[in-house]
Amino acid sequence: MIISSQQVSNIIKLQSVFKKQKVNETVAPSKTDILELSARVQELKLAKEMVLKFPDVRADKILELKKRIQEGTYQVSGEEVAAKMINRSLVDELARR
């Protein structure tokens, strides 16, 4: 999995939401069994919900790249391609561990 700058930005936004939001940690007395999620689990659940709201595909970026390719103005150096290939290989290797 590649983490994009947009995803990093989304996580930073989530952190600011968590700082502002108070999580209720009180337990109401009851004679029945209850399941209470810890504050951390509640934060993770909220984070997951917020991340799922963001689109996986950045349509604006795709349209821009398509336009540049059609116009012949999109240029990528061999060094950039090689760097991306190496980075991807390292990420894949780390993901297997």
LOMI-998085 format. One record per atom (N, C-alpha, C): z, y, x. Coordinates in steps of 0.05 Angstrom, whole numbers, padded with zeros to 5 digits, always signed. Each point is the difference from the previous one (the first is absolute). Layout:
N
ZYX
...
% end
This chain:
97
+00000-00023+00017
+00000+00023-00017
+00000+00025+00018
-00018+00018-00006
-00001+00025+00015
+00015+00021-00016
+00016+00015+00013
+00015+00022-00014
-00014+00026+00006
-00009+00012-00022
-00016+00025+00003
+00019+00024+00001
-00011+00022+00008
+00016+00025+00001
+00008+00008-00029
-00016-00007-00020
+00007+00006-00027
+00025-00016-00009
+00001-00025+00009
+00023-00016-00007
+00025+00010+00014
-00002+00009+00024
+00022+00012+00015
+00010+00025-00015
-00019+00016-00008
+00007+00024-00015
+00014-00007-00026
-00009-00021-00014
+00013-00008-00025
+00029-00009+00005
+00005-00014+00022
+00027-00009+00007
+00018+00024+00006
-00011+00019+00014
+00016+00025+00005
+00008+00013-00026
-00019+00001-00018
+00006+00012-00027
+00022-00016-00014
-00001-00026+00002
+00020-00017-00012
+00027+00005+00012
+00002+00004+00026
+00025+00005+00012
+00013+00026-00011
-00016+00020-00004
+00011+00025-00011
+00010-00004-00029
-00014-00018-00015
+00009-00006-00027
+00027-00014+00000
+00003-00019+00019
+00025-00015+00002
+00023+00019+00007
-00005+00019+00017
+00022+00018+00008
+00009+00017-00024
-00019+00006-00018
+00007+00017-00023
+00012-00016-00023
-00007-00025-00001
+00008-00016-00023
+00026-00015+00006
+00019+00001-00018
+00025-00014+00003
-00003-00027-00015
+00009-00021+00013
-00001-00027-00013
+00028-00006-00010
+00001-00008-00026
+00025-00006-00013
+00011-00027+00010
+00024+00001+00012
+00011-00024+00012
+00025-00010-00015
+00006+00012-00022
+00024-00008-00014
-00004-00026-00016
+00021-00015-00003
-00001-00025-00014
+00017+00002-00025
-00012-00005-00023
+00015+00001-00025
+00015-00027-00003
+00026+00001-00007
+00014-00025-00004
-00012-00016-00023
-00002-00026+00003
-00012-00016-00021
+00010-00028+00004
+00001-00015-00023
+00009-00027+00001
-00024-00019+00003
-00024+00010-00001
-00024-00016+00003
-00011+00003+00028
-00016-00020+00008
-00013+00002+00026
-00021+00022-00001
-00001+00016+00021
-00021+00020+00002
-00012-00001+00028
-00024+00009+00001
-00014+00002+00026
-00003+00029+00006
+00011+00008+00023
-00002+00028+00008
-00014+00001+00027
-00021+00015+00001
-00015+00003+00025
+00013+00021+00017
+00000-00006+00026
+00012+00020+00018
-00017+00025+00000
+00012+00021+00010
-00015+00026+00002
-00025-00003+00017
+00002-00016+00021
-00024-00004+00017
-00022-00014-00015
+00006-00020-00015
-00020-00015-00016
-00012+00019-00021
+00016+00016-00012
-00010+00019-00020
-00019+00020+00014
+00007+00009+00024
-00018+00018+00015
-00026-00013+00006
+00001-00025+00009
-00024-00015+00007
-00018-00004-00024
+00012-00006-00023
-00015-00003-00025
-00014+00026-00007
+00014+00022+00002
-00012+00026-00006
-00023+00006+00019
+00005-00006+00026
-00021+00005+00020
-00025-00017-00006
+00004-00025-00007
-00023-00018-00007
-00015+00011-00023
+00014+00009-00021
-00014+00011-00023
-00016+00025+00007
+00011+00017+00017
-00014+00024+00007
-00024-00006+00018
+00002-00019+00018
-00022-00007+00017
-00023-00012-00016
+00007-00016-00020
-00020-00013-00017
-00016+00020-00016
+00011+00024-00004
-00014+00021-00015
-00023+00012+00016
+00002-00001+00026
-00021+00011+00017
-00024-00018+00002
-00024+00011-00001
-00024-00018+00001
-00003-00012+00028
-00011-00024+00001
-00005-00014+00025
-00024+00012+00014
-00019+00011-00015
-00025+00010+00011
+00001+00031-00003
-00007+00013+00022
-00001+00029+00000
-00029+00008-00005
-00007+00003-00025
-00027+00006-00008
-00012+00024+00013
+00017+00021+00004
-00010+00025+00013
-00009-00006+00028
+00014-00016+00015
-00007-00006+00027
-00025-00017+00001
-00003-00019-00018
-00023-00017-00001
-00025+00016-00006
+00002+00018-00020
-00023+00017-00007
-00008+00018+00024
+00019+00011+00014
-00005+00017+00023
-00015-00016+00022
+00010-00024+00006
-00013-00017+00020
-00028-00008-00008
-00004-00008-00026
-00027-00007-00009
-00019+00023+00004
+00009+00024-00007
-00017+00024+00002
-00008+00004+00030
+00020-00002+00018
-00005+00005+00028
-00019-00022+00011
+00003-00025-00009
-00018-00021+00009
-00028+00005-00009
-00004+00008-00025
-00026+00005-00011
-00014+00024+00013
+00016+00020+00008
-00011+00023+00013
-00004-00004+00030
+00011-00022+00010
-00004-00006+00029
+00019+00015+00018
+00021+00011-00012
+00019+00016+00016
+00025-00015+00007
+00002-00025-00009
+00024-00016+00006
-00004-00014+00027
+00016+00007+00019
-00003-00011+00027
+00027-00012+00008
+00000-00024+00011
+00024-00013+00010
-00006-00009+00028
+00018+00006+00018
-00005-00009+00028
+00008-00029+00003
-00011-00012+00020
+00007-00028+00006
+00029-00003+00008
+00012+00021+00012
+00028-00001+00007
+00018-00001-00025
-00008+00016-00020
+00015+00000-00025
-00001-00028-00013
-00024-00012-00001
-00003-00026-00012
+00017-00021+00016
-00001+00001+00026
+00015-00019+00016
+00030+00004-00004
+00010+00025-00001
+00028+00006-00005
+00009-00012-00027
-00016+00004-00020
+00007-00010-00027
+00001-00031+00000
-00019-00012+00014
+00000-00029+00002
+00024-00011+00014
+00008+00013+00021
+00024-00008+00015
+00025+00004-00017
+00002+00023-00012
+00023+00005-00018
+00002-00020-00022
-00023-00006-00013
+00000-00019-00022
+00009-00028+00010
-00009-00007+00024
+00007-00026+00011
+00030-00001+00005
+00012+00021+00011
+00028+00001+00005
+00016-00002-00026
-00009+00015-00020
+00014-00001-00026
-00001-00028-00012
-00023-00013+00001
-00003-00027-00010
+00018-00019+00015
+00002+00003+00027
+00017-00017+00016
+00029+00003-00007
+00009+00025-00005
+00028+00005-00007
+00006-00010-00028
-00020+00001-00018
+00004-00010-00027
+00004-00030-00001
-00011-00014+00019
+00003-00029+00001
+00027-00009+00009
+00014+00017+00013
+00027-00008+00012
+00021+00002-00021
% end
